[in-house]
Amino acid sequence: MMSRATTLTRALAERIQFNEAQFIAVKQLHLNMLTERRDLEILLNGASAEERDTQLSWAQQRYESELMFLLKPQQLVAYQALRTNLTAHRVK
């Protein structure tokens, strides 16, 4: 999981340009998010699709909220543009 958190953080840092403190904080955030998702998948094994989606959506919202707290205004704009582009590619 640590490797995946590092990979996610590096990929995001390439586009948003973190300082060292932000890199460490975002890496920890990614590790927390991955751990929470894994725990939810285990906990919700056998739950309805609706319940799984609801819980995973809450986890994603917490991640987004914590990430927004870590980003500077210019980084936040870059992140939102990145999210918009990724979402547009998934819709196509």
ZICORJO-V461011 format. One record per backbone hydrogen bond with DSSP energy under -1.0 kcal/mol. NH is the residue of the N-H (numbers start at 1). CO is the residue of the C=O. E is the energy in kcal/mol with one decimal. If there is no record, write none. Layout:
nh={NH;NH}
co={CO;CO}
e={E;E}
//
This chain:
nh={5;6;7;8;9;10;11;12;13;14;16;17;23;24;25;26;27;28;29;30;31;32;33;34;35;36;37;38;39;40;41;42;43;44;45;47;52;53;54;55;56;57;58;59;60;61;62;63;64;65;66;67;68;69;70;71;76;77;78;79;80;81;82;83;84;85;86;87;88;89;90;91;92}
co={1;2;3;4;5;6;7;8;9;10;12;13;19;20;21;22;23;24;25;26;27;28;29;30;31;32;33;34;35;36;37;38;39;40;42;44;48;49;50;51;52;53;54;55;56;57;58;59;60;61;62;63;64;65;66;67;72;73;74;75;76;77;78;79;80;81;82;83;84;85;86;87;88}
e={-2.5;-2.3;-2.4;-2.7;-2.2;-2.7;-2.4;-2.1;-2.7;-1.9;-2.0;-2.2;-2.6;-2.2;-2.3;-3.3;-2.4;-2.1;-2.1;-2.7;-2.3;-2.7;-2.6;-2.8;-2.3;-2.6;-2.6;-2.2;-2.7;-2.7;-2.4;-1.9;-3.0;-3.1;-1.2;-2.8;-2.4;-2.8;-2.4;-2.5;-2.8;-2.2;-2.1;-2.1;-2.3;-2.3;-2.3;-2.3;-2.7;-2.5;-2.5;-2.6;-2.5;-1.4;-1.0;-1.2;-2.6;-2.0;-2.0;-2.8;-2.7;-2.1;-2.2;-2.8;-2.3;-2.4;-2.5;-2.6;-2.3;-2.0;-1.7;-1.7;-1.4}
//
